Amino acid sequence: MRQFFLPAGLLLAVLFALLLPGAGIFLSDYSGLKILVFIIFLVSGYQTGSKGLSLGRQLLSLFLVAAAISLILSPLLGLFITKLISFSLPLAMGLIIISAVPPTLSSGIVITEVSGGNAVLALFLTVSLNLLGIFTMPFMLDFCLKAAGPVDIDQTALLLKMLFFVLLPFAIGKLTRNVSGKSKVSPNWSYVNSSCVILVVYTSLSTSKSAFSGLGLMEYATILLAVALLHLLLLAINHQAGKLLHLPAPDRKALLFVASQKTLPISVAVLANIQFDTGSAIIVCLLFHFFQLFVDSFLASSLQKKTA
């Protein structure tokens, strides 16, 4: 049930944004997006435990490789694909932004666990890459967006917003968890997180409803090709990196899924803070999210059966 809640909710968010955008526009007008993003990372911090992270001598090299692939190489790949496919500027922005953000907050861990991978390592990589990504993302975005077209972002302003809307709530949530002394929290908190992500997408799409009708079937096919190419390249690179590092199979699966996935909430938060028409960029981010969930779930199931 939990694994289908977010994908089903995102589909409903798209439907309601097209048919009943009023509530989404209201939320956008009254800082609803920023409040929702704050709640997402507050809950994520509360859900994050800190036990079982002594992962051996390879941890540092593994983390550096994962960071290089996920936070530096990935946006460069996104930029390369936009040039290869000759994307319009709004679509190029969407692909570059989704390629520059850190890994997903929960699905990478869940899919790693389903595949029989090292869920503890997946948790460590997810948390550490998200924290590091706050600092790398403004600079990589500035470089790649300038290379894609006349888009200029205020790196300092974006960094400060990421610190306030991502790092601060995450730290508050983590501190609350530590003070409470709870070794485990209810899995139902994931529904709160997923609901906020669904509302974020609904709000974003409601304010850019015209973006859907503004794109033709061929453009949607091109977007799908671009997001597929980006994600499959990341999977192939991370798979090869796991082999080169001589990681055991469970650790390779953690690297494969976590460092190949990208988080939707931070993508939307970045789009909300760019002074540019980002209407159709959200569609690229959304399609990438659906594609990675579909492909990685299928791949994890296949790996689990092979292991068994």
C-alpha positions in Angstrom: 0.0 0.0 0.0 2.7 2.5 1.0 4.7 2.0 -2.1 1.8 3.0 -4.3 0.6 6.0 -2.3 3.0 8.5 -3.8 2.7 7.5 -7.5 -1.1 7.3 -7.2 -1.2 10.7 -5.4 1.0 12.3 -8.0 -1.3 11.2 -10.8 -4.3 12.6 -8.9 -2.3 15.9 -8.4 -1.9 16.2 -12.1 -5.6 15.5 -12.7 -6.8 18.0 -10.1 -4.3 20.7 -11.3 -5.9 20.4 -14.7 -9.5 20.3 -13.6 -9.5 22.2 -10.2 -6.5 24.5 -10.0 -8.1 27.1 -7.7 -6.8 25.6 -4.4 -3.3 25.2 -5.7 -3.2 28.8 -6.9 -4.4 29.9 -3.4 -1.6 27.9 -1.7 1.0 29.4 -4.1 -0.2 32.9 -3.4 0.2 32.4 0.4 3.6 30.7 0.5 2.1 27.2 0.5 5.0 25.8 -1.5 7.7 27.0 1.0 5.7 25.7 4.0 5.2 22.3 2.4 8.9 22.0 1.6 9.8 22.9 5.2 7.4 20.2 6.5 8.8 17.6 4.1 12.4 18.0 5.5 11.2 18.4 9.1 9.5 15.0 8.8 12.5 13.6 7.0 14.8 14.6 9.8 12.5 13.1 12.4 12.4 9.8 10.5 16.2 9.6 10.1 17.8 7.3 12.7 21.5 7.2 13.4 22.3 3.7 14.4 24.2 1.1 12.5 26.3 3.4 10.4 29.7 1.9 11.0 30.2 0.7 7.5 33.9 -0.1 7.2 37.0 1.4 5.7 35.5 1.8 2.3 32.9 4.3 3.5 34.8 7.5 2.7 35.8 6.4 -0.9 32.3 5.2 -1.5 30.8 8.5 -0.3 33.2 10.5 -2.5 32.4 8.5 -5.6 28.6 8.7 -5.0 28.9 12.5 -4.4 31.0 13.0 -7.6 28.4 11.0 -9.7 25.2 12.3 -8.1 26.1 16.0 -7.5 28.7 16.8 -10.1 28.7 14.4 -13.1 24.8 14.2 -13.1 24.1 17.9 -13.9 26.9 17.8 -16.5 25.1 14.9 -18.1 21.8 16.8 -17.9 23.4 19.7 -19.7 24.9 17.4 -22.4 21.5 15.8 -23.1 19.8 19.2 -23.4 22.4 20.1 -26.1 22.1 16.7 -27.8 18.3 16.9 -28.0 18.1 20.7 -28.6 15.7 21.4 -25.8 13.9 24.7 -25.5 15.2 26.7 -22.5 12.3 26.0 -20.1 12.6 22.2 -20.8 16.4 22.4 -20.5 16.0 24.1 -17.1 13.8 21.3 -15.9 16.3 18.6 -16.9 19.3 20.4 -15.5 17.6 21.1 -12.2 16.4 17.5 -11.7 19.8 16.3 -12.6 21.6 18.6 -10.1 19.4 17.9 -7.0 20.4 15.2 -4.4 18.8 11.7 -4.2 15.2 11.0 -3.2 14.5 11.1 0.5 12.8 7.7 0.8 12.2 5.7 -2.4 16.0 5.0 -2.9 16.2 3.4 0.5 12.9 1.5 0.1 13.9 0.2 -3.4 17.4 -0.8 -2.1 15.7 -2.8 0.6 13.4 -4.5 -1.8 16.4 -5.5 -4.0 18.1 -7.1 -1.1 20.7 -4.3 -0.8 22.3 -2.6 2.2 19.5 -0.3 3.5 21.7 1.1 6.2 24.3 2.3 3.6 21.4 3.6 1.5 20.2 5.7 4.4 23.7 7.0 5.0 24.2 8.0 1.4 20.7 9.6 1.2 21.2 11.8 4.2 24.9 12.7 3.5 24.3 13.5 -0.2 21.2 15.6 0.6 23.2 17.6 3.1 26.2 18.0 0.8 23.9 18.8 -2.2 22.6 21.9 -0.4 26.1 23.4 -0.9 27.0 22.0 -4.3 23.7 22.6 -6.1 23.7 26.4 -6.4 27.1 26.4 -8.0 26.4 23.5 -10.4 23.1 25.0 -11.3 24.6 28.4 -12.0 27.3 26.8 -14.3 24.9 24.5 -16.2 22.0 27.0 -16.6 24.3 29.7 -17.9 25.6 27.2 -20.4 22.1 26.2 -21.4 20.8 29.8 -22.0 20.4 33.3 -20.6 19.4 32.2 -17.1 21.1 33.8 -14.2 20.6 32.6 -10.6 21.7 34.2 -7.4 23.9 31.5 -5.9 24.0 33.0 -2.5 20.3 33.6 -2.3 19.6 30.0 -3.4 22.1 28.6 -0.9 20.5 30.6 1.9 17.0 29.4 0.9 18.2 25.8 0.8 19.8 26.1 4.2 16.6 27.6 5.6 14.0 25.3 3.9 16.1 22.1 3.8 18.9 21.9 6.3 17.2 23.8 9.2 14.0 21.8 9.2 15.9 18.5 8.8 18.1 19.5 11.8 15.1 20.4 13.9 13.4 17.1 13.0 16.6 15.1 13.7 17.1 16.9 17.1 13.5 16.2 18.0 14.0 12.5 17.3 17.2 12.4 19.4 15.6 14.3 22.3 12.6 12.0 22.3 14.9 9.0 22.6 12.9 7.0 20.1 14.8 4.2 18.3 11.9 3.7 15.9 9.2 6.0 14.6 5.9 5.1 13.1 6.1 4.3 9.3 2.9 6.3 8.9 5.1 9.5 9.0 6.0 8.6 5.4 2.3 9.3 4.5 2.7 12.8 5.8 5.8 13.3 3.7 4.3 11.9 0.6 1.1 13.9 1.1 3.2 17.1 1.2 5.1 16.1 -2.0 1.7 15.5 -3.7 0.5 18.9 -2.6 3.7 20.5 -3.8 3.3 19.1 -7.2 -0.4 20.0 -7.3 0.4 23.6 -6.3 3.2 23.9 -8.8 1.2 22.5 -11.7 -1.9 24.6 -10.8 0.0 27.8 -11.3 1.4 26.6 -14.6 -1.6 24.9 -16.1 -1.0 26.4 -19.5 2.3 24.4 -19.7 0.5 21.2 -20.3 -1.5 22.5 -23.3 1.5 24.4 -24.5 3.4 21.1 -25.3 2.7 18.8 -28.1 2.9 15.0 -28.3 6.3 15.1 -29.9 7.6 17.3 -27.1 6.3 14.9 -24.5 8.0 12.1 -26.3 11.3 14.1 -26.4 11.1 14.8 -22.7 10.5 11.1 -22.0 13.5 10.2 -24.1 15.7 12.8 -22.3 14.7 11.7 -18.8 15.1 8.0 -19.8 18.6 8.7 -21.2 19.7 10.6 -18.1 18.5 8.0 -15.6 19.7 5.0 -17.5 23.2 6.6 -17.9 23.3 7.2 -14.1 22.3 3.6 -13.5 25.0 2.3 -15.8 27.7 4.6 -14.3 26.8 3.7 -10.7 26.8 0.0 -11.6 30.2 0.3 -13.1 31.5 2.4 -10.1 30.3 -0.3 -7.7 32.3 -2.9 -9.6 35.4 -0.7 -9.7 35.2 -0.2 -6.0 34.9 -4.0 -5.5 31.9 -3.5 -3.3 29.9 -6.5 -2.0 26.6 -7.0 -3.8 24.3 -5.4 -1.1 26.5 -2.2 -1.1 26.5 -2.0 -4.9 22.7 -2.0 -4.9 22.7 0.8 -2.4 25.0 2.9 -4.6 23.1 1.9 -7.7 19.7 3.1 -6.6 20.5 6.0 -4.3 23.0 7.8 -6.5 20.9 7.3 -9.6 17.7 8.8 -8.2 16.7 12.5 -7.8 14.4 14.2 -5.3 11.3 16.0 -6.6 10.6 18.3 -3.6 14.0 20.1 -3.9 13.5 20.4 -7.6 10.2 22.2 -7.1 11.8 24.3 -4.3 14.5 25.4 -6.7 12.0 26.2 -9.5 10.0 28.3 -7.1 13.0 30.4 -6.3 14.2 31.1 -9.9 13.0 34.4 -11.4 12.2 32.9 -14.8 9.2 31.4 -16.6 9.6 27.8 -15.4 6.1 26.5 -16.4 7.0 23.5 -18.5 10.2 22.7 -16.4 8.1 21.1 -13.7 6.8 18.6 -16.3 10.3 17.4 -17.0 10.9 16.9 -13.2 7.6 15.1 -12.8 8.3 12.7 -15.8 11.8 12.0 -14.5 10.3 11.1 -11.1 7.7 8.7 -12.5 10.3 7.1 -14.8 12.9 6.5 -12.0 10.2 4.9 -9.8 8.9 2.6 -12.5 12.3 1.5 -13.8 14.0 1.1 -10.4 11.1 -0.8 -8.9 11.2 -3.2 -11.8 15.0 -3.5 -11.5 14.9 -4.0 -7.7 12.3 -6.8 -8.1 14.4 -8.5 -10.7 17.6 -8.3 -8.5 15.7 -9.6 -5.5 14.5 -12.7 -7.4 18.0 -13.3 -8.8 19.4 -13.1 -5.3 16.8 -15.4 -3.9 
